[in-house]
């Protein structure tokens, strides 16, 4: 691919943030990774590796690790946030002092803010200008960081209200092994990327209970219908559900051993409570908070979401998984 020399600041030393930084750097694009502490910055800079989140992956030479956010953002055209949803707002607040009107924000975060039930684009809109809101972009798809970091082929979708912006990001992120498509459906892409994590927890529960492939296929199919039902209530585009950010991301998340949300479901099926599960995890399983947020929204807007309701009750009300699935099977019969 033709490289475009536009500096990118990556906020988030997550496995996905580091992976995206490496992809950009391998396209000869200068990248600064901002860290929360000076100690973390020095450690990664000296090791040329994030041993906690992405061990074994050497950072390209044109990646700089920096704790000085003002320095990172200077001359950056793109600000890429790959942070957990619960810290997205704090990161927006941190960067707003140094943000200029020509810089473009990219969200690689999949989740809903639990306190407000807002998508990341809605959180960002509270702090950015009309111009920046128009160019605000969302990256989502079937993207397991470890596979992509190791050079395995994958695809993703960049969504923006600005087609020109989406094309520019498409060009700087696409590599020989990572192909980017573009979309204008910011809302649909965000909701697919968030809600699929709820279904992944449900799929993990099915796996943990040894219910078999038929049950898992049924849950995933009906789960996609739930995602579509919810997102259409927010005027998402129907084609999004059948693309990479929809069924593509869903299939990866419900089947991979790398899936944190599927792992949570398996552990719940084994009788472990949510606190003990998360205490033993290095990375965030976004589906936990997303379940709480989407359940709350679905109840207030009267959107039927039986799988989400089941997962919510298992996580937050300690409903035994077997009882939850019995309740699902005993629901009133309807047309598909």
C-alpha positions in Angstrom: 0.0 0.0 0.0 1.1 3.6 -0.6 2.1 5.1 2.7 0.7 8.5 3.9 2.9 10.4 6.3 0.3 11.5 8.8 1.4 11.2 12.4 -1.0 9.2 14.6 -1.3 9.4 18.4 -2.6 6.1 19.9 -4.2 6.4 23.3 -4.3 3.1 25.0 -1.6 0.5 25.8 -4.2 -2.2 25.3 -3.4 -5.2 23.1 -5.6 -3.7 20.4 -4.0 -0.2 20.7 -0.5 -1.7 20.4 -1.5 -3.8 17.4 -3.0 -0.8 15.6 0.1 1.2 16.3 2.3 -1.6 14.8 0.1 -1.7 11.7 0.4 2.0 11.2 4.1 2.0 11.8 4.6 -0.8 9.3 3.0 1.5 6.8 5.8 4.0 7.5 3.5 6.3 9.5 5.0 7.9 12.6 3.2 6.9 15.7 3.2 8.1 19.3 1.7 5.8 21.9 0.5 7.7 25.0 0.8 6.0 28.3 -0.8 6.8 31.7 2.4 6.8 33.6 6.1 7.7 33.0 7.2 4.3 34.4 5.0 2.5 31.8 6.4 4.7 29.0 10.0 4.0 30.0 9.4 0.3 30.4 7.8 -0.2 26.9 10.3 2.2 25.3 13.3 0.4 26.7 11.9 -3.1 26.0 10.4 -2.2 22.6 7.6 -4.6 23.7 4.4 -4.4 25.9 5.1 -7.5 27.9 1.9 -7.2 29.8 -0.7 -6.8 27.0 1.1 -8.1 23.9 4.2 -10.1 24.8 6.4 -11.3 22.0 5.6 -8.5 19.6 8.5 -6.1 18.9 7.5 -2.5 18.3 8.7 -0.9 15.0 11.4 1.8 15.4 9.0 4.6 14.2 6.8 4.1 17.3 7.6 6.4 20.2 6.3 5.8 23.7 5.5 9.0 25.6 3.7 10.1 28.8 3.6 13.7 27.7 0.2 14.0 25.9 0.9 17.5 24.6 4.0 16.3 22.9 2.2 13.2 21.5 -0.5 15.3 20.0 1.7 17.9 18.4 1.6 17.5 14.6 -0.7 14.5 14.9 -3.5 14.4 12.3 -5.2 11.4 13.9 -6.0 10.6 17.6 -6.8 6.9 17.9 -8.5 5.8 21.2 -8.2 2.1 21.9 -9.2 2.2 25.6 -11.9 0.5 27.7 -15.3 2.1 27.4 -15.3 3.1 31.1 -12.2 5.3 30.6 -13.1 6.7 27.2 -14.6 9.9 28.7 -11.5 10.5 30.9 -9.3 10.2 27.9 -11.4 12.6 26.0 -11.1 15.1 28.9 -7.4 14.6 28.9 -6.9 15.3 25.2 -9.4 18.1 24.7 -6.9 20.8 26.0 -4.5 19.9 23.2 -7.0 19.0 20.4 -7.3 21.3 17.4 -10.1 21.5 15.0 -8.3 19.8 12.2 -7.4 16.6 14.1 -9.5 13.5 13.6 -10.6 11.2 16.4 -10.8 7.5 15.7 -12.5 5.2 18.2 -11.4 1.6 18.4 -13.4 1.1 21.6 -16.3 -1.4 21.6 -18.7 -0.7 24.5 -21.3 1.5 26.1 -20.6 4.0 28.9 -22.2 2.5 31.9 -23.1 5.7 33.7 -24.8 7.4 30.8 -25.7 4.5 28.5 -24.0 6.4 25.7 -22.0 5.2 22.7 -18.4 6.4 22.4 -19.4 8.8 19.5 -22.0 10.3 21.8 -19.5 10.8 24.6 -17.0 12.4 22.3 -19.7 14.7 20.9 -19.8 16.4 24.3 -16.3 17.7 23.8 -15.6 18.2 20.1 -16.7 20.7 17.5 -19.2 20.1 14.7 -16.4 19.6 12.2 -14.8 17.0 14.4 -18.1 15.3 15.0 -18.5 15.0 11.2 -15.1 13.4 10.9 -15.3 11.2 14.0 -14.6 7.6 13.0 -15.2 4.2 14.4 -13.1 1.1 13.7 -14.8 -2.3 14.3 -14.8 -5.8 13.0 -13.7 -9.4 13.7 -10.3 -8.3 15.0 -8.5 -10.4 17.5 -5.4 -8.4 18.4 -3.0 -11.4 18.9 -3.8 -12.9 15.5 -3.4 -9.5 13.7 -0.2 -8.7 15.6 1.2 -12.0 14.4 0.5 -11.2 10.8 -2.5 -13.3 10.2 -5.0 -11.9 7.6 -8.0 -10.0 8.8 -10.5 -7.3 7.8 -12.3 -4.5 9.5 -14.6 -1.5 8.9 -14.0 2.2 9.4 -17.2 4.2 9.8 -17.5 8.0 9.5 -20.1 10.6 8.4 -17.3 11.9 6.2 -16.5 9.6 3.3 -13.3 11.4 2.6 -12.1 10.8 6.2 -13.1 7.2 6.0 -11.1 6.8 2.8 -8.0 8.5 4.3 -8.1 6.2 7.3 -8.8 3.2 5.1 -5.5 4.0 3.2 -3.3 4.4 6.3 -4.5 1.3 8.1 -4.7 -1.2 5.2 -1.8 -3.5 4.9 -1.1 -6.7 2.9 -2.7 -8.7 5.7 -5.2 -6.2 7.1 -7.9 -5.0 4.7 -10.2 -2.1 5.7 -13.7 -1.4 4.3 -15.6 1.8 4.9 -19.1 2.7 6.0 -21.2 5.7 6.9 -23.2 3.9 9.6 -21.4 5.1 12.7 -24.3 4.1 15.0 -24.8 0.6 13.5 -21.0 -0.1 13.6 -20.8 1.0 17.2 -23.8 -1.0 18.4 -22.8 -4.1 16.6 -19.3 -3.9 18.1 -20.9 -3.5 21.6 -23.8 -5.9 21.6 -22.0 -8.8 20.1 -20.1 -9.1 23.4 -23.3 -9.8 25.2 -24.1 -12.7 22.8 -20.5 -13.9 23.2 -21.0 -14.2 27.0 -24.2 -16.2 26.2 -22.3 -18.4 23.8 -19.6 -19.0 26.4 -22.3 -20.1 28.9 -23.6 -22.6 26.2 -20.1 -23.9 25.8 -19.5 -24.2 29.5 -22.8 -26.1 30.0 -21.8 -28.5 27.1 -25.1 -27.8 25.3 -23.6 -28.6 21.9 -23.4 -26.9 18.5 -27.2 -26.8 17.8 -27.8 -24.8 21.0 -24.9 -22.5 20.2 -26.0 -21.9 16.7 -29.6 -21.1 17.8 -28.4 -18.7 20.5 -26.1 -16.9 18.1 -28.7 -16.6 15.4 -31.3 -15.3 17.8 -28.7 -13.1 19.3 -28.0 -11.5 15.9 -31.8 -10.8 15.6 -31.6 -9.1 19.0 -28.7 -6.9 17.9 -30.6 -6.0 14.8 -33.8 -5.2 16.7 -32.0 -3.0 19.1 -29.8 -1.1 16.6 -32.7 -0.6 14.1 -34.5 1.3 16.9 -31.6 3.8 16.6 -31.9 4.0 12.8 -28.9 1.8 12.1 -28.5 0.6 8.5 -29.7 -3.0 8.0 -26.7 -4.0 5.8 -24.4 -3.4 8.7 -25.6 -6.5 10.6 -24.6 -8.8 7.7 -21.2 -7.3 7.3 -17.8 -7.5 9.1 -18.9 -5.4 12.1 -22.1 -7.4 12.4 -22.1 -11.2 11.8 -18.4 -11.1 11.1 -17.4 -9.8 14.5 -20.1 -11.9 16.2 -18.8 -15.2 14.7 -15.2 -14.5 15.8 -16.2 -13.4 19.3 -18.4 -16.5 20.0 -15.8 -19.0 18.8 -12.3 -17.9 19.6 -10.3 -19.0 22.6 -8.9 -15.4 22.6 -12.4 -14.0 23.3 -12.6 -12.5 26.7 -16.3 -12.3 26.7 -16.8 -16.0 25.7 -14.4 -16.8 28.5 -16.5 -15.0 31.0 -19.5 -17.0 29.9 -17.7 -20.3 30.3 -16.6 -19.3 33.8 -20.2 -18.3 34.7 -21.4 -21.7 33.6 -18.9 -23.3 35.9 -20.4 -21.6 38.8 -17.9 -18.8 39.3 -19.2 -15.3 40.2 -18.4 -12.3 38.1 -16.1 -10.7 40.7 -13.8 -13.7 40.9 -13.8 -14.0 37.1 -12.8 -10.4 36.5 -10.2 -10.4 39.3 -8.3 -13.1 37.4 -8.4 -11.3 34.0 -5.6 -9.0 32.7 -7.8 -7.3 30.1 -11.4 -5.9 30.2 -14.4 -8.0 29.1 -16.5 -5.2 27.7 -19.6 -7.4 27.5 -20.1 -7.2 31.3 -20.8 -3.4 31.5 -22.5 -3.5 28.0 -25.0 -6.1 29.3 -25.9 -3.8 32.1 -26.3 -0.7 29.9 -28.2 -2.4 27.1 -30.5 -4.2 29.5 -31.4 -0.9 31.1 -32.0 0.8 27.7 -34.1 -2.2 26.4 -36.3 -2.1 29.5 -36.9 1.7 29.3 -37.6 1.6 25.6 -39.5 -1.7 25.7 -37.2 -3.5 23.2 -37.6 -7.3 23.5 -34.1 -8.8 24.2 -34.5 -12.2 25.9 -30.9 -13.3 25.6 -29.6 -10.0 26.9 -32.0 -10.3 29.8 -30.8 -13.8 30.5 -27.2 -12.8 30.5 -28.0 -9.8 32.8 -29.8 -12.0 35.3 -26.9 -14.5 35.4 -24.3 -11.8 35.9 -26.0 -9.4 38.2 -28.8 -11.3 39.9 -27.0 -14.7 40.3 -29.6 -16.6 38.3 -28.3 -20.1 37.8 -27.4 -20.6 34.1 -29.5 -23.8 33.8 -32.6 -21.9 35.1 -31.9 -19.1 32.7 -31.8 -21.4 29.6 -35.0 -23.2 30.8 -36.7 -19.8 31.0 -35.6 -19.1 27.4 -36.9 -22.4 26.1 -40.2 -21.9 27.9 -41.0 -18.5 26.4 -44.2 -18.1 24.4 -43.9 -19.5 20.9 -43.6 -16.9 18.1 -42.8 -16.6 14.4 -39.2 -16.3 13.5 
